[in-house]
Amino acid sequence: MSGLEPDDVYYLESRNCLSVPTPDALDHFTREYFLHVHPGLPLLDEAQFWAVYSGDKEPCGGPTISLFLFQAMLFASCSTSVLAGTSCLMHKGHYY
């Protein structure tokens, strides 16, 4: 993000490209990813991911999670997720 022009960042934000679902939905889809997608396509170290995701690792100079990678994980887990309703998938009227 630091290499982008402010106008580009504004455009991406206005299109909700830089947002993620609610914390409950994030937790749900992240679990679904590791239960159903990751075993067949292990692209990252699961233990390290959970340490960063849960806040056990310091973000200053330590490992971080790429938003692009995280969104790809969420999208991949959507096909395996069965939710009672779509309310947790909506945030401010936008679908994820």
N, C-alpha and C positions, 0 to 999 in steps of 0.2 A: 504494500500500500504506500510505502514511503516514496516510491518512484513514480506514483501517479500524480497528475495535475489535480488541483482542487476541484476543477470543473468535472473531471472524470469521476472523482470520489462522490461528488454531489449527485451526479447522474446515477451511479450505481446505488447509492443510498435511496434515491427517489424511486427506484425500481425494486427496492427491497432485496437487492442482490447481496447485501452485507448483513442481512438479518438471519436469525435462526428461530425455530419454534420456541414455545414456552419451555421452561425447565422440565416439567413433567413429560412433555412430548419428546424432548431431547433425550431424557433418560430412557424412555420407552424404546425409541428408535435405535439408540446406541446399544442397548441390550439385545435388540432384535438383530442388529448387524453382527454382533459377536456370536450370537447363537446360531444364526443361519447363513450368513454370507462369509464371514471370516474363516470358518473351517475349510471351505473350499477354495478360498482366494485370500490367503493370509498376506496382506500387503504391509502390515506394520506390526510392531512388537506390542502385543496386547497389554502386557504388564506395564510397559512404559506409558502407553496411551492412558490407562486407568489412573496412573500416578499423576499425570499432567491434568487429565480431565477432572479428577477429584480435588485438585489443588495441593497435592502432596509435594509437588516439585515447584520450586521457586521460578516464576516467569522471567525474572531478571537474569538474562544470560543463559538460562536453562532451556531445555527443549520446550517447544510450543506446538500447538496443533494448527496446521494450515486450515484456514476457513474453507478454501477450495476442496481440500481433502475431506474435511469434516462434512461439508455439504454433499459430497459424492457418497460418503458412507451413509448419510441419512437417506439419500435418494435410493441407494441400493437396498436399504432395509425396508423401504416402503412396500416392496412387492411381497415381503414375508409377514407384514404386520396386519393383524386383524384387530381393529378397534371397535368398540361398541358404537361410537359415533364419530363425527368429524370435528366436534367442538375443540378437541385438543390440537387439531391440525390447523386451526384457524387462529390467527393473531391479527387483530385490528382489521379484520375483513380480508386478509390475504391468505391464500391457501399455500401450503408447503407440500 
